[in-house]
Amino acid sequence: MSMNIAVFGLGSMGYGMAQSCLQAGMNVHGFDLVPDRVARFVEEGGTTGTFAEVASSLDAVVVVVLNAAQVEHVLFGDDGAVAHLHQGAVVKACATVPPEFAKEMERRCAERGIHYLDAPISGGSVKAAIGQLGIMASGSASAFAAAEPILEATAETVFRLGDTAGAGSAMKAVNQLLAGVHIATMAEAVTFGMTQGIDPNTVLEVISKCAGTSWMLENRAPHVISGDYTPHSQVNIWPKDLGIVLEAAQAAGFDAPITETALARYREAVEMGLGGEDDAAVAKVYAAQADLTLPGTES
């Protein structure tokens, strides 16, 4: 029989993961607060039905929402998913959350006989759509086994980081520290170059061939150069994710001043009304402070 799954959260990442599972031959039910996303997914082959109608037949629930509060609401809120799943079903939780929260979700799922895989994702919307994400996963052998078809459909690489939840989310925090800092540093470097009379496109052309390059420079600088801030990954993500990093660092007695500085830039971007734009829009914070005109913003 084909695997029967539900994907909660049809944003840029969740939609791509749902598409990848469809392409792998699964029956996929998509749920989102935005009705148009659900309608579009059904038109592309998603299976219809309300969650109440399909819950008891589901083999897995994939949760691709924004934060811990939303994960808890999907799983254990009013009419939450876990209460309706059959024993042996698996929850694959992909949101960036604190490690201790992931452990708590695993415990609460286990009380209901439900497997929980702590499975944060990385790679962006493009890789999500073609099933080539990196997944930082931890959980029991049974959770991995139950989620295996979904992992195969959505991931290029699955990092198996431990036999209990929490380790996957801890590794995602390390990734987000680097990714968030690198995006902010990309913005700083590109705009600094502009103060020195160097066109952003020239910065990208040269630095991408030099030791100072990074994946984030090569991926995000083109957004600044084109002046296109259509969100593939929103500015709004970073105050939450870097906040998780700093929370974990504080609990460990660890000082993370570079993360703190990057976080301040994202918070400034949100205050400027840029939260819903692509995270490369953090360059606008630097541009405003230096009275620079970025490509695509010329009057």
MARBABA-652006 format. One record per residue (C-alpha): x, y, z; residue number from 1. Coordinates in nm, 4 decimals, m for minus. Last residue first. Layout:
<atoms>
ATOM        X        Y        Z   i
ATOM        X        Y        Z NUM
...
</atoms>
This chain:
<atoms>
ATOM        X        Y        Z   i
ATOM   1.3780   5.6201  m0.7193 299
ATOM   1.6455   5.3502  m0.7176 298
ATOM   1.5537   5.0540  m0.5007 297
ATOM   1.6306   4.7807  m0.7547 296
ATOM   2.0009   4.7790  m0.6782 295
ATOM   2.0736   4.9233  m0.3313 294
ATOM   2.0969   5.2958  m0.2723 293
ATOM   2.3332   5.3733   0.0142 292
ATOM   2.2760   5.6186   0.2991 291
ATOM   2.5204   5.4271   0.5211 290
ATOM   2.2641   5.3427   0.7902 289
ATOM   1.9925   5.2770   0.5351 288
ATOM   2.2178   5.0518   0.3289 287
ATOM   2.3216   4.8511   0.6327 286
ATOM   1.9605   4.7849   0.7289 285
ATOM   1.8692   4.7225   0.3639 284
ATOM   2.1248   4.4415   0.3524 283
ATOM   1.8971   4.2559   0.5986 282
ATOM   1.6862   4.2163   0.2841 281
ATOM   1.8851   3.8987   0.2111 280
ATOM   1.6387   3.7394   0.4550 279
ATOM   1.3709   3.7453   0.1875 278
ATOM   1.0919   3.9834   0.2836 277
ATOM   0.8180   3.9284   0.5415 276
ATOM   1.0148   4.0834   0.8276 275
ATOM   1.1163   4.3944   0.6345 274
ATOM   0.9019   4.6456   0.8238 273
ATOM   1.1971   4.8537   0.9469 272
ATOM   1.1509   4.7031   1.2958 271
ATOM   1.1946   4.3584   1.1376 270
ATOM   1.5217   4.4699   0.9786 269
ATOM   1.6414   4.6091   1.3111 268
ATOM   1.5670   4.2728   1.4722 267
ATOM   1.7675   4.1062   1.1981 266
ATOM   2.0639   4.3354   1.2669 265
ATOM   2.0475   4.2729   1.6432 264
ATOM   2.0515   3.8973   1.5806 263
ATOM   2.3762   3.9327   1.3857 262
ATOM   2.5398   4.1111   1.6798 261
ATOM   2.4172   3.8544   1.9312 260
ATOM   2.5423   3.5692   1.7128 259
ATOM   2.8866   3.7302   1.7030 258
ATOM   2.8805   3.7702   2.0831 257
ATOM   2.8124   3.4031   2.1639 256
ATOM   2.9207   3.3495   2.5269 255
ATOM   2.8580   2.9989   2.6616 254
ATOM   2.7245   2.9239   3.0087 253
ATOM   2.5438   2.6187   2.8674 252
ATOM   2.1976   2.7600   2.9429 251
ATOM   2.3102   3.0901   2.7913 250
ATOM   2.4213   2.9151   2.4741 249
ATOM   2.0889   2.7316   2.4433 248
ATOM   1.8963   3.0569   2.4750 247
ATOM   2.1389   3.2285   2.2383 246
ATOM   2.0865   2.9651   1.9699 245
ATOM   1.7090   2.9678   2.0169 244
ATOM   1.7114   3.3472   1.9784 243
ATOM   1.9132   3.2992   1.6618 242
ATOM   1.6244   3.0925   1.5294 241
ATOM   1.3425   3.3249   1.6411 240
ATOM   1.5056   3.6544   1.5438 239
ATOM   1.6111   3.4784   1.2213 238
ATOM   1.2862   3.3456   1.0800 237
ATOM   1.1254   3.6874   1.0389 236
ATOM   1.3836   3.7835   0.7741 235
ATOM   1.2068   3.5297   0.5536 234
ATOM   1.3570   3.2373   0.3653 233
ATOM   1.2579   3.2063  m0.0008 232
ATOM   1.0914   3.5435   0.0323 231
ATOM   1.0651   3.7561  m0.2818 230
ATOM   1.3382   4.0096  m0.2121 229
ATOM   1.4332   4.0818  m0.5724 228
ATOM   1.6716   4.3770  m0.6041 227
ATOM   1.8668   4.1789  m0.8617 226
ATOM   2.2021   4.2390  m0.6908 225
ATOM   2.0534   4.1908  m0.3441 224
ATOM   1.8945   3.8595  m0.4415 223
ATOM   2.2176   3.7579  m0.6167 222
ATOM   2.3996   3.8148  m0.2827 221
ATOM   2.1873   3.5419  m0.1185 220
ATOM   2.3117   3.2144  m0.2702 219
ATOM   2.6791   3.2931  m0.3398 218
ATOM   2.7214   3.4832  m0.0147 217
ATOM   2.5297   3.2161   0.1760 216
ATOM   2.7453   2.9365   0.0366 215
ATOM   3.0526   3.1250   0.1520 214
ATOM   3.3330   3.3191  m0.0148 213
ATOM   3.6260   3.4844   0.1602 212
ATOM   3.8860   3.2486   0.0148 211
ATOM   3.8346   3.3813  m0.3359 210
ATOM   3.6381   3.2857  m0.6481 209
ATOM   3.3004   3.3852  m0.4996 208
ATOM   3.4764   3.6993  m0.3785 207
ATOM   3.5386   3.8280  m0.7311 206
ATOM   3.2042   3.7829  m0.9051 205
ATOM   3.0037   3.8533  m0.5904 204
ATOM   3.1831   4.1787  m0.5151 203
ATOM   3.1625   4.2742  m0.8824 202
ATOM   2.7848   4.2280  m0.8760 201
ATOM   2.7653   4.4449  m0.5659 200
ATOM   2.9436   4.7343  m0.7453 199
ATOM   3.2610   4.8476  m0.5719 198
ATOM   3.2931   5.2181  m0.4896 197
ATOM   3.4368   5.1672  m0.1436 196
ATOM   3.1033   5.2386   0.0257 195
ATOM   2.9538   4.9801  m0.2122 194
ATOM   3.2000   4.7196  m0.0881 193
ATOM   3.0758   4.7808   0.2662 192
ATOM   2.7249   4.7137   0.1354 191
ATOM   2.8246   4.3774  m0.0095 190
ATOM   3.0329   4.2821   0.2941 189
ATOM   2.7681   4.3757   0.5508 188
ATOM   2.4923   4.1967   0.3652 187
ATOM   2.7045   3.8836   0.3273 186
ATOM   2.7935   3.9115   0.6972 185
ATOM   2.4239   3.9150   0.7869 184
ATOM   2.3703   3.6075   0.5711 183
ATOM   2.6779   3.4364   0.7185 182
ATOM   2.5712   3.5073   1.0774 181
ATOM   2.2300   3.3541   1.0196 180
ATOM   2.3718   3.0501   0.8433 179
ATOM   2.6438   2.9880   1.1021 178
ATOM   2.4199   3.0148   1.4064 177
ATOM   2.1468   2.8332   1.2162 176
ATOM   2.3696   2.5332   1.1549 175
ATOM   2.4697   2.5112   1.5220 174
ATOM   2.1032   2.5386   1.6214 173
ATOM   2.0198   2.2655   1.3686 172
ATOM   2.2732   2.0424   1.5446 171
ATOM   2.0925   2.0924   1.8755 170
ATOM   1.7582   2.0259   1.7067 169
ATOM   1.8813   1.6929   1.5732 168
ATOM   2.0321   1.5996   1.9095 167
ATOM   1.7077   1.6733   2.0906 166
ATOM   1.5112   1.3558   2.0194 165
ATOM   1.6594   1.0205   2.1168 164
ATOM   1.8619   0.7604   1.9282 163
ATOM   2.1281   0.9966   1.7998 162
ATOM   2.2596   1.2056   1.5138 161
ATOM   2.1540   1.0258   1.1990 160
ATOM   2.2385   1.2815   0.9294 159
ATOM   2.0093   1.2300   0.6332 158
ATOM   2.1471   1.3525   0.3011 157
ATOM   1.9676   1.4194  m0.0271 156
ATOM   1.6409   1.4347   0.1576 155
ATOM   1.2704   1.4569   0.0766 154
ATOM   1.1635   1.1233  m0.0712 153
ATOM   1.4133   0.9057   0.1161 152
ATOM   1.3291   1.0739   0.4470 151
ATOM   0.9601   1.0249   0.3777 150
ATOM   1.0101   0.6551   0.3017 149
ATOM   1.2215   0.6153   0.6202 148
ATOM   0.9763   0.7765   0.8629 147
ATOM   0.8595   0.4537   1.0271 146
ATOM   1.2115   0.3119   1.0311 145
ATOM   1.3621   0.6278   1.1795 144
ATOM   1.0957   0.6360   1.4498 143
ATOM   1.1504   0.2676   1.5272 142
ATOM   1.5268   0.3194   1.5579 141
ATOM   1.4523   0.5901   1.8106 140
ATOM   1.5069   0.9566   1.7409 139
ATOM   1.7512   1.2032   1.5923 138
ATOM   1.7614   1.3753   1.2579 137
ATOM   1.9516   1.6544   1.0892 136
ATOM   1.7968   1.6518   0.7419 135
ATOM   1.9780   1.7954   0.4404 134
ATOM   1.7293   1.8622   0.1661 133
ATOM   1.7409   1.7201  m0.1857 132
ATOM   1.3812   1.6266  m0.2596 131
ATOM   1.3416   1.8527  m0.5611 130
ATOM   1.1020   2.1062  m0.4102 129
ATOM   1.2854   2.1132  m0.0778 128
ATOM   1.6105   2.1853  m0.2609 127
ATOM   1.4603   2.5005  m0.4121 126
ATOM   1.2906   2.6031  m0.0874 125
ATOM   1.6078   2.6130   0.1173 124
ATOM   1.8715   2.3551   0.2068 123
ATOM   1.8293   2.2681   0.5733 122
ATOM   1.5820   2.0601   0.7706 121
ATOM   1.5106   1.9805   1.1340 120
ATOM   1.4193   1.6164   1.2037 119
ATOM   1.3361   1.5223   1.5631 118
ATOM   1.1527   1.1981   1.4835 117
ATOM   0.8617   1.1125   1.7110 116
ATOM   0.6950   0.7709   1.7257 115
ATOM   0.3370   0.7562   1.8567 114
ATOM   0.2249   0.5144   2.1292 113
ATOM   0.0279   0.7839   2.3069 112
ATOM   0.2754   0.8269   2.5934 111
ATOM   0.5496   0.8148   2.3283 110
ATOM   0.4116   1.1339   2.1723 109
ATOM   0.4432   1.3171   2.5037 108
ATOM   0.8016   1.2030   2.5532 107
ATOM   0.9059   1.2903   2.1976 106
ATOM   0.7465   1.6341   2.2306 105
ATOM   0.9377   1.6953   2.5543 104
ATOM   1.2682   1.5963   2.3947 103
ATOM   1.2010   1.8323   2.1041 102
ATOM   1.1294   2.1146   2.3497 101
ATOM   1.4606   2.0508   2.5250 100
ATOM   1.6426   2.0810   2.1917  99
ATOM   1.4930   2.4262   2.1242  98
ATOM   1.2945   2.4391   1.7981  97
ATOM   1.3678   2.4749   1.4261  96
ATOM   1.0697   2.3112   1.2582  95
ATOM   1.0976   1.9697   1.0900  94
ATOM   0.8979   1.7364   1.3145  93
ATOM   0.8392   1.3924   1.1627  92
ATOM   0.5537   1.2441   1.3661  91
ATOM   0.5229   0.8693   1.3271  90
ATOM   0.2325   0.6264   1.3404  89
ATOM   0.2817   0.3173   1.5555  88
ATOM  m0.0389   0.3640   1.7507  87
ATOM  m0.3118   0.5179   1.5383  86
ATOM  m0.3284   0.8950   1.5093  85
ATOM  m0.6224   1.0968   1.6462  84
ATOM  m0.4798   1.2190   1.9787  83
ATOM  m0.1515   1.3052   1.8080  82
ATOM  m0.3078   1.5479   1.5622  81
ATOM  m0.4398   1.8111   1.7998  80
ATOM  m0.8169   1.8671   1.8381  79
ATOM  m0.7407   2.1650   2.0607  78
ATOM  m0.3632   2.1715   2.0787  77
ATOM  m0.1394   1.8652   2.1157  76
ATOM   0.0317   1.8007   1.7824  75
ATOM  m0.0520   2.1021   1.5698  74
ATOM  m0.0523   2.3373   1.8693  73
ATOM   0.2777   2.2010   1.9994  72
ATOM   0.4414   2.2505   1.6603  71
ATOM   0.2969   2.6034   1.6373  70
ATOM   0.4370   2.6975   1.9779  69
ATOM   0.7741   2.5473   1.8850  68
ATOM   0.8166   2.7610   1.5752  67
ATOM   0.7504   2.8165   1.2066  66
ATOM   0.5661   2.5126   1.0746  65
ATOM   0.6832   2.2072   0.8815  64
ATOM   0.5165   1.9194   1.0701  63
ATOM   0.5118   1.5883   0.8826  62
ATOM   0.2431   1.3479   1.0069  61
ATOM   0.2833   0.9809   0.9339  60
ATOM   0.0994   0.6553   0.8698  59
ATOM  m0.2378   0.8244   0.8459  58
ATOM  m0.5610   0.6232   0.8363  57
ATOM  m0.6990   0.7480   1.1700  56
ATOM  m0.6356   1.1080   1.0724  55
ATOM  m0.8224   1.1091   0.7395  54
ATOM  m1.1707   1.2417   0.8182  53
ATOM  m1.0687   1.4543   1.1166  52
ATOM  m0.7876   1.6025   0.9079  51
ATOM  m1.0316   1.7141   0.6432  50
ATOM  m1.0254   1.5378   0.3090  49
ATOM  m0.8564   1.5737  m0.0277  48
ATOM  m0.5388   1.4089  m0.1517  47
ATOM  m0.2765   1.6305  m0.3131  46
ATOM  m0.2333   1.5924  m0.6878  45
ATOM  m0.1329   1.9346  m0.8174  44
ATOM  m0.4858   2.0742  m0.7902  43
ATOM  m0.4927   1.9558  m0.4278  42
ATOM  m0.1737   2.1514  m0.3611  41
ATOM  m0.3194   2.4669  m0.5133  40
ATOM  m0.6292   2.4373  m0.2970  39
ATOM  m0.4187   2.3886   0.0157  38
ATOM  m0.2056   2.6919  m0.0644  37
ATOM  m0.5152   2.8989  m0.1393  36
ATOM  m0.6654   2.8086   0.1988  35
ATOM  m0.3834   2.9764   0.3969  34
ATOM  m0.3871   2.8236   0.7471  33
ATOM  m0.2230   2.5130   0.6021  32
ATOM  m0.2919   2.1440   0.5618  31
ATOM  m0.1722   1.9121   0.2849  30
ATOM  m0.2847   1.5502   0.2540  29
ATOM  m0.0340   1.3313   0.0716  28
ATOM  m0.0960   0.9833  m0.0670  27
ATOM   0.2554   0.8715  m0.1475  26
ATOM   0.3965   0.7930  m0.4915  25
ATOM   0.7460   0.9412  m0.4576  24
ATOM   0.6341   1.2425  m0.6612  23
ATOM   0.3718   1.3131  m0.3992  22
ATOM   0.6374   1.2971  m0.1271  21
ATOM   0.8493   1.5472  m0.3185  20
ATOM   0.5497   1.7788  m0.3590  19
ATOM   0.4828   1.7686   0.0168  18
ATOM   0.8470   1.8525   0.0820  17
ATOM   0.8277   2.1469  m0.1577  16
ATOM   0.5118   2.2756   0.0059  15
ATOM   0.6655   2.2399   0.3510  14
ATOM   0.9717   2.4446   0.2625  13
ATOM   0.8097   2.7458   0.0931  12
ATOM   0.5023   2.7343   0.3143  11
ATOM   0.2597   2.4449   0.3117  10
ATOM   0.2567   2.3819   0.6878   9
ATOM   0.1152   2.0551   0.8186   8
ATOM   0.1956   1.7657   0.5863   7
ATOM  m0.0272   1.4603   0.6183   6
ATOM   0.0735   1.1084   0.5194   5
ATOM  m0.0607   0.7856   0.3658   4
ATOM   0.2119   0.5505   0.2446   3
ATOM   0.1089   0.3567  m0.0629   2
ATOM   0.0000   0.0000   0.0000   1
</atoms>
